[in-house]
Amino acid sequence: MFVDLKPAPRLAIRDWPADEKPREKFSHLGPTALSDAELLAILLHTGHKGKSAIELAKEILRLANNNLAELGKMNIGQLQQLPGMGEAKATTVLAAMELARRRQAGAIDKKTVIGSGTDAALFFKPLLADQPFETFYVMFLNHANKVLRYRCISSGGITSTVVDPRLIFREALYTGATKLLLCHNHPSGSLRPSQADIRITHKIKDLGLLFDIAVLDHIIVSETGYYSLAEEGMI
């Protein structure tokens, strides 16, 4: 008896049972009922050459070692290594990763009072911890330690970034800030401050004395946690 061993043709997601389609599951059961691959498939919308959006989503996750934190570190070029991942799809995925970071950071708004290095780290870590290059942020506060605004001052290479104190104090004077909180990340994962980190901290602190603007702390963040120069007695 002849048996056809050829695999059955794959069905496109639109031909799946309604209760298995990612969009329908999302609508009826809510986002928590979906796997990471299914959520990614909704963003991708379509697959590629006989490959469903979910199969493409699984390939993306494998490329990121099935780790969403690793996926957040990837760039458009890395995602485009996968067949079917054009610029539009890659941009959509990375835009979702950035929104997730901003949502986490949004837990602290302009009415929030920063009372410790931990408060500052909880704010900045989602923004900076998985960046592949050093980025330097400044938080501007009033006399009661309420957040007025925060701003990226510079971003650079893997091991350093150039910080211009003039940009910091121009912003501070414009916003009426009387206190500053500095923060940058270490892509290497190390939390120990470099000599350059210590020098720029003291330079900004000394300049702040001329404007009666205090530097409260300098926080270093990475995936492993945070380091507070103030808590360690280095300011």
Steps between C-alpha positions, in 0.01 A plus 500: 500500500634841401523759777559866420754622757506858378412745777159659481509858371514761773191703557521876509388649832186633333399136437553387860207431734372827646598407857863449390551824310715743704281805438180318589661349812619847602150641451312224681745388770726801551876544443608277789356197319749539214856376481789734418501361146129566455534858622790556262298346217231765551766768455642330190154456344630274222757227454724426204492244213301219658610599851229632731538811711526279810781295344682822413441625856653179638807554281535851642482365854759231424729770358463677837558175696131502594567798723298820463773701672743384230246586232483852642874539436484405134506742209325505165798347319511200732129428456531533123732198499182291505330435165172687497611766750500817298562845637131560573458183708829553684407859579160394633655243736763741633244777539300265726814432705557873543139557605542229765808678636319834510199345671724371778671836535164674496431372850678815613343821373553868564318480833727230637744574777841337476598399850793267441739348251262204477217728381724641228628158397146365469425782261812485285569126488218419252623778271871424512584153628477321163647775282800371301688831541559744783227759544504787750177639647432783742190532718406857591327552837366788706585582862253236623660225285204489263588402144466790256634316197775266386714515190755293308813715493719273289543150363815350363712189480505174689743624766443876524297802395585870491310720745484878455412663837385815319202310358409380847502842666327672208215251544506538878470877481225477238290261711569678829660189649689534827620139514643251251523124493744347250472154352673293234525133409786255467433263206777271629285416803759627747366743758832639620549868410801583285735785579334693217160444666632639828667798332192610305286462813723734700532740208122534472465525877759779519336691216165462672631693800534806275128484415382380842392171340576183696601165353318240710648185353650327201343162429659232284262232372542169322301179466639385835385796709620848584783686671446828685803725540321687779415183690861387469628833635663605174316833468 
